[in-house]
Amino acid sequence: MDFTDRIIEKTIMSSFLYEPFWDRWVGSGISKATVYELRQQANSIEDWIEILQCHVEVYEQLALKMLKQHLDGEAEYFYRIAAMNYSLIQWMFPHAGPEKQAWYERCQDMHRQADRLAAETVRAVILVEGNECYGRIRIPRHPRGCIIMVNPIDSSKEESIKYEAGFARLGFVTVSFDGPGQGETYVLNRYKATWRNWELFVHEITEYAVLQFPELPLYLFGTSFGATWAIKGGSHPGIRKVVAVSPLIEDQTRWPEYFQERLSYVIEGEENPLAFREEKMGRLSALLLIHGKQDDWVKDAAIESFYQAVPAEKRLIEYIDERHGCNFKMDDIIASAADWYMAR
């Protein structure tokens, strides 16, 4: 068994034993029934794929049924859930090889079907160090602001569709790209993350939004690793306000072992882009900081210490029962973020 196979096996084992493993996936749309089935029956990657693919087929048929009844909103929903099931398959493969690429393409295909039924969504590309980074832009009919979304390091832009859709319903353009080590950018280009290329990436997506939407106020929104970089990206003069959900703000973040090993595939270089560098934050924009009190990755004391040190306008929301990412408070976070962005 090679290193990749051992990581996949360890990831499946963690899904049995580590309850927080499922927070991000259930929060993003994987059903609890699917989770139960995986935890009870998936003893190998082949089992994992078979179970999830069966659920995809059901959701796809439901989407087609809704289309025949001209229920476009319901059809979009089922295509999105089908895509999330495919996303959970491709995510299991840490290496950007042909298997990961094939499953990721199926995930994207389901989202393309859904995008035809949603608000205007366009694809975009920016260059970082000569490498293509791939994004999706969602534009509501009467936009009142533009939110640049920065996603967790092992995530893809498609995994944040729930946030994207929620902000679109409230009238915000969303700009969401896969950076180095993430999603489509990693799968197609094998472009890994470093501190330097992430600094360049956040600057480039901000410059892209400034040029594309000059008439709109610009905001940053990030979760986990993405929240840390959203805070740093707030130093750009074009950014008005930032929302950071569960930022990684200490060097000794307590990663689960399976996750730490997976990171070795997407990060390179000695200066870890996940490590908080307070001396490199620069000017801070007005900040809404969101934290789950049950977060076992980032300590309460680290959040409190950082919040007290923020020199800009600020607000802290803490959820007593939430863990890292506050995945079961997405609707509440969307509403709170929108209020924060629009408050004068």
C-alpha positions as CSV (number, residue, x, y, z in Angstrom):
1,M,0.0,0.0,0.0
2,D,1.5,3.4,-1.0
3,F,1.3,6.7,0.9
4,T,-1.8,7.9,-1.0
5,D,-3.7,4.7,-0.3
6,R,-2.8,4.9,3.4
7,I,-4.1,8.5,3.6
8,I,-7.4,7.5,1.9
9,E,-7.7,4.5,4.3
10,K,-6.9,6.8,7.3
11,T,-9.5,9.4,6.1
12,I,-12.2,6.7,5.9
13,M,-11.3,5.5,9.4
14,S,-11.5,9.1,10.6
15,S,-15.0,9.4,9.1
16,F,-16.0,6.5,11.4
17,L,-14.4,7.9,14.6
18,Y,-14.3,11.7,14.3
19,E,-17.7,13.3,14.4
20,P,-16.5,16.8,13.4
21,F,-15.2,15.3,10.1
22,W,-18.8,15.5,8.8
23,D,-19.7,19.1,9.8
24,R,-18.5,20.7,6.6
25,W,-20.2,18.2,4.4
26,V,-23.6,18.1,6.2
27,G,-23.5,21.9,6.4
28,S,-22.9,22.0,2.7
29,G,-25.8,19.7,1.8
30,I,-24.7,16.0,2.2
31,S,-27.7,14.3,3.8
32,K,-27.5,12.8,7.3
33,A,-28.8,9.6,5.8
34,T,-25.9,9.5,3.4
35,V,-23.5,10.1,6.2
36,Y,-25.0,7.3,8.2
37,E,-24.7,4.9,5.2
38,L,-21.1,5.8,4.6
39,R,-20.2,5.4,8.3
40,Q,-21.9,2.0,8.5
41,Q,-21.0,0.5,5.2
42,A,-17.9,2.1,3.5
43,N,-14.9,0.0,4.3
44,S,-12.9,1.0,1.2
45,I,-12.7,3.8,-1.4
46,E,-14.7,1.6,-3.7
47,D,-17.6,1.4,-1.2
48,W,-17.4,5.1,-0.7
49,I,-17.7,5.8,-4.4
50,E,-20.5,3.3,-4.9
51,I,-22.6,4.7,-2.1
52,L,-22.2,8.3,-3.1
53,Q,-22.8,7.6,-6.8
54,C,-26.1,5.8,-6.0
55,H,-27.2,8.9,-4.2
56,V,-26.1,11.1,-7.1
57,E,-28.3,9.1,-9.5
58,V,-31.3,9.6,-7.2
59,Y,-30.7,13.4,-7.0
60,E,-30.2,13.7,-10.8
61,Q,-33.5,11.9,-11.5
62,L,-35.2,14.2,-9.0
63,A,-33.8,17.2,-10.8
64,L,-35.0,16.0,-14.2
65,K,-38.5,15.4,-12.7
66,M,-38.6,18.9,-11.3
67,L,-37.5,20.3,-14.7
68,K,-40.4,18.5,-16.4
69,Q,-42.7,20.2,-13.9
70,H,-41.0,23.6,-14.6
71,L,-39.9,23.8,-11.0
72,D,-36.5,25.3,-11.8
73,G,-35.6,26.2,-8.2
74,E,-36.1,22.7,-7.0
75,A,-34.2,21.3,-9.9
76,E,-31.3,23.5,-9.2
77,Y,-31.3,22.3,-5.6
78,F,-31.1,18.7,-6.5
79,Y,-28.3,19.3,-9.0
80,R,-26.3,21.1,-6.3
81,I,-26.7,18.2,-3.9
82,A,-25.7,15.7,-6.6
83,A,-22.6,17.9,-7.2
84,M,-21.8,17.9,-3.5
85,N,-21.8,14.1,-3.4
86,Y,-19.4,14.1,-6.3
87,S,-17.3,16.6,-4.5
88,L,-17.0,14.3,-1.5
89,I,-15.7,11.6,-3.9
90,Q,-13.1,13.7,-5.6
91,W,-12.0,15.2,-2.2
92,M,-11.0,11.7,-1.0
93,F,-8.2,11.5,-3.5
94,P,-5.4,13.8,-2.1
95,H,-3.3,13.6,-5.3
96,A,-4.2,15.6,-8.4
97,G,-4.2,12.5,-10.6
98,P,-6.7,11.2,-13.2
99,E,-9.2,9.8,-10.7
100,K,-9.5,13.1,-8.8
101,Q,-9.8,15.0,-12.0
102,A,-12.5,12.7,-13.4
103,W,-14.7,13.0,-10.3
104,Y,-14.1,16.7,-10.1
105,E,-15.3,17.1,-13.6
106,R,-18.5,15.3,-12.8
107,C,-19.0,17.6,-9.8
108,Q,-18.6,20.6,-12.1
109,D,-21.0,19.2,-14.7
110,M,-23.7,19.0,-12.0
111,H,-23.0,22.6,-11.1
112,R,-23.2,23.7,-14.8
113,Q,-26.6,22.1,-15.0
114,A,-27.7,24.0,-11.9
115,D,-26.1,27.3,-13.0
116,R,-28.3,27.3,-16.1
117,L,-31.3,27.7,-13.7
118,A,-29.8,30.3,-11.3
119,A,-28.8,33.9,-11.4
120,E,-26.1,34.8,-14.0
121,T,-23.0,32.8,-13.3
122,V,-19.8,33.2,-15.4
123,R,-16.4,31.5,-15.3
124,A,-13.2,33.5,-15.1
125,V,-9.4,33.0,-15.0
126,I,-6.7,35.0,-13.3
127,L,-2.9,34.4,-13.5
128,V,-0.7,34.0,-10.5
129,E,3.0,33.4,-11.2
130,G,2.0,32.5,-14.7
131,N,-0.4,29.8,-13.4
132,E,-4.1,29.9,-14.2
133,C,-6.5,30.1,-11.2
134,Y,-10.1,29.3,-12.0
135,G,-13.1,31.1,-10.6
136,R,-16.9,31.6,-10.8
137,I,-18.7,34.9,-10.6
138,R,-22.4,35.1,-9.6
139,I,-24.2,38.2,-10.5
140,P,-27.7,39.0,-9.1
141,R,-30.1,41.1,-11.0
142,H,-29.7,44.3,-8.9
143,P,-26.4,44.1,-7.1
144,R,-25.6,46.3,-4.2
145,G,-22.1,45.1,-3.4
146,C,-19.5,42.6,-4.3
147,I,-18.1,39.9,-1.9
148,I,-14.8,38.2,-2.6
149,M,-15.0,34.8,-1.1
150,V,-11.8,33.0,0.2
151,N,-12.2,29.3,0.9
152,P,-10.5,26.8,3.2
153,I,-7.2,25.3,1.9
154,D,-8.6,21.8,1.1
155,S,-11.8,23.1,-0.3
156,S,-13.0,24.2,-3.8
157,K,-15.1,27.1,-4.9
158,E,-18.0,24.7,-5.6
159,E,-18.1,23.7,-1.9
160,S,-19.1,27.3,-1.0
161,I,-22.2,27.4,-3.2
162,K,-24.5,27.7,-0.2
163,Y,-22.8,30.9,0.8
164,E,-22.6,32.1,-2.8
165,A,-26.4,31.5,-3.3
166,G,-27.3,33.1,0.0
167,F,-25.4,36.3,-0.7
168,A,-26.8,36.4,-4.3
169,R,-30.3,36.3,-2.8
170,L,-29.5,39.3,-0.8
171,G,-28.1,41.2,-3.8
172,F,-24.4,40.6,-3.6
173,V,-22.1,39.7,-6.5
174,T,-19.8,36.9,-5.4
175,V,-16.3,36.4,-6.7
176,S,-14.9,33.0,-5.8
177,F,-11.6,31.5,-7.1
178,D,-9.6,28.4,-6.5
179,G,-6.2,29.5,-5.3
180,P,-2.9,27.6,-5.2
181,G,-3.5,24.1,-3.7
182,Q,-7.3,24.4,-4.1
183,G,-10.0,22.8,-6.3
184,E,-9.8,23.2,-10.0
185,T,-6.5,25.2,-9.9
186,Y,-4.8,22.2,-8.1
187,V,-6.6,19.5,-10.0
188,L,-5.7,20.9,-13.5
189,N,-2.4,22.6,-12.9
190,R,-1.0,20.9,-9.7
191,Y,-0.2,24.4,-8.5
192,K,0.6,24.1,-4.8
193,A,0.2,26.7,-2.1
194,T,3.0,28.8,-0.6
195,W,2.9,31.9,1.6
196,R,4.1,34.0,-1.3
197,N,1.7,32.8,-4.0
198,W,-1.3,33.1,-1.6
199,E,-0.3,36.7,-1.0
200,L,-0.2,37.3,-4.7
201,F,-3.5,35.3,-5.2
202,V,-5.5,37.4,-2.7
203,H,-4.1,40.6,-4.3
204,E,-5.0,39.4,-7.8
205,I,-8.6,38.4,-7.0
206,T,-9.1,41.8,-5.3
207,E,-7.7,43.6,-8.3
208,Y,-9.9,41.6,-10.6
209,A,-13.0,42.6,-8.6
210,V,-12.0,46.2,-8.5
211,L,-11.7,46.2,-12.3
212,Q,-14.8,44.2,-13.0
213,F,-17.2,45.9,-10.5
214,P,-15.8,49.5,-10.1
215,E,-19.2,50.8,-9.1
216,L,-19.8,48.4,-6.2
217,P,-18.4,48.5,-2.7
218,L,-16.0,45.5,-2.2
219,Y,-16.0,43.2,0.8
220,L,-14.1,40.0,1.8
221,F,-15.5,36.9,3.3
222,G,-13.5,33.8,4.4
223,T,-13.8,30.6,6.4
224,S,-11.0,28.8,8.3
225,F,-7.7,29.2,6.3
226,G,-9.6,31.5,3.9
227,A,-10.7,33.6,6.9
228,T,-7.1,34.3,7.8
229,W,-6.3,35.4,4.3
230,A,-9.5,37.5,4.1
231,I,-8.3,39.4,7.2
232,K,-4.9,39.9,5.5
233,G,-6.6,40.9,2.3
234,G,-8.5,43.6,4.1
235,S,-5.3,45.7,3.9
236,H,-6.1,46.4,0.2
237,P,-7.4,50.0,-0.1
238,G,-10.3,48.8,-2.2
239,I,-11.8,46.6,0.6
240,R,-14.3,48.2,2.9
241,K,-15.1,45.4,5.4
242,V,-14.2,41.8,6.2
243,V,-16.0,38.9,7.7
244,A,-13.8,36.1,9.0
245,V,-15.4,32.7,10.2
246,S,-13.1,30.6,12.3
247,P,-9.8,32.1,11.2
248,L,-6.6,30.1,11.9
249,I,-4.8,32.6,14.0
250,E,-2.2,30.6,15.8
251,D,0.8,28.7,14.6
252,Q,0.0,25.6,16.7
253,T,-3.4,24.9,15.3
254,R,-4.4,21.3,16.3
255,W,-5.0,19.5,13.0
256,P,-6.4,16.0,12.9
257,E,-3.7,13.6,11.7
258,Y,-5.5,12.6,8.5
259,F,-5.9,16.3,7.6
260,Q,-2.3,17.2,8.3
261,E,-1.1,14.4,6.0
262,R,-3.5,15.5,3.2
263,L,-2.0,19.0,3.4
264,S,1.4,17.6,2.3
265,Y,-0.1,17.2,-1.2
266,V,-1.2,20.8,-1.6
267,I,1.4,22.9,0.3
268,E,5.1,23.3,-0.5
269,G,7.9,25.5,0.7
270,E,9.1,26.2,4.2
271,E,6.9,29.2,5.0
272,N,3.5,27.6,5.7
273,P,0.6,29.6,4.2
274,L,-1.6,28.3,7.0
275,A,0.5,29.8,9.8
276,F,-0.7,33.1,11.2
277,R,1.7,36.0,10.7
278,E,0.4,39.0,12.7
279,E,3.4,41.0,11.6
280,K,2.4,40.6,8.0
281,M,-1.3,41.5,8.4
282,G,-0.8,45.2,7.5
283,R,-3.7,47.6,7.8
284,L,-6.9,45.9,9.0
285,S,-10.3,46.7,7.6
286,A,-13.5,46.8,9.7
287,L,-13.8,43.2,10.9
288,L,-16.7,40.9,11.9
289,L,-15.1,37.9,13.6
290,I,-17.2,34.7,14.0
291,H,-16.1,31.8,16.2
292,G,-17.6,28.5,17.4
293,K,-17.0,27.9,21.1
294,Q,-16.6,24.2,20.5
295,D,-13.8,24.7,17.9
296,D,-11.2,22.0,18.6
297,W,-8.8,23.5,16.0
298,V,-8.5,27.1,17.3
299,K,-8.7,27.9,21.0
300,D,-11.1,30.5,22.5
301,A,-8.1,32.3,24.1
302,A,-6.5,32.8,20.7
303,I,-9.6,34.3,19.2
304,E,-10.2,36.6,22.2
305,S,-6.5,37.7,22.2
306,F,-6.6,38.5,18.5
307,Y,-10.0,40.3,18.7
308,Q,-8.8,42.5,21.5
309,A,-5.7,43.5,19.5
310,V,-7.7,44.5,16.3
311,P,-7.2,48.2,15.9
312,A,-10.1,48.7,13.5
313,E,-13.9,48.8,13.8
314,K,-14.8,45.3,15.0
315,R,-17.5,42.9,16.2
316,L,-17.3,39.4,17.6
317,I,-20.1,36.7,17.2
318,E,-19.6,33.5,19.1
319,Y,-21.8,30.4,18.8
320,I,-21.8,28.3,22.0
321,D,-22.6,24.9,20.2
322,E,-20.6,25.3,17.0
323,R,-17.3,23.8,16.0
324,H,-14.7,24.9,13.5
325,G,-16.3,26.6,10.5
326,C,-19.7,27.1,12.3
327,N,-21.1,25.0,9.5
328,F,-24.6,24.7,10.9
329,K,-25.1,28.5,11.2
330,M,-24.6,29.3,7.6
331,D,-27.9,31.1,7.1
332,D,-27.4,33.1,10.3
333,I,-23.8,34.0,9.2
334,I,-25.0,35.1,5.7
335,A,-27.6,37.4,7.3
336,S,-25.1,38.8,9.9
337,A,-22.4,39.3,7.2
338,A,-24.9,41.2,5.0
339,D,-25.9,43.5,7.9
340,W,-22.2,44.1,8.7
341,Y,-21.3,44.9,5.1
342,M,-24.2,47.3,4.6
343,A,-24.1,49.1,8.0
344,R,-22.8,52.6,7.8
